[in-house]
Amino acid sequence: ASFLFTSGAVSFYYFRFRPEEMLDKEYLEFLKKFSIKSAIIPIISMPAVVLINLLLTPGGVLSSTFFLFTVIILFILFVIVHLYYALLKKWSSTNIAYAFYLIIVLFVISIINDQTAFSYSAQKHTALLASKYEKAVAVEKERTGKVAVLSGK
């Protein structure tokens, strides 16, 4: 994923913000080849990584929101693959800009997806701990006849 972001950022910087006349043509060709080559393998492997992440996620964490974000991630990856394929056929700084923006959106949605899964699992775990605490307090009340007071000191 970092190679994908790096190639997008390098291409975006050099072909959108810097005038091409100021740079050597050889260097620009090197940048084009580097950005395409360094992005192809991560783009091709990321759908597999997303699906492996989906398969390895515990069942208690899975929710409709998690699946929705996973489908959105796969769709954005599909669009990025097509943009990079278009770059292979005909270089365009507009396609680089779209690809870079979509890479940023992809990372943001991936982070949101992970946080959603974490909050859902933490919510269930918190409810379980609260239930165990209430049972422990009830057992202690039966045993001693009074409720234990937590002072926080």
Summary of the structure (lengths in Angstrom):
residues: 153
radius of gyration: 24.8
end to end distance: 47.0
largest distance: 85.7
contacts: 388
relative contact order: 0.11
helix: 84%
strand: 0%
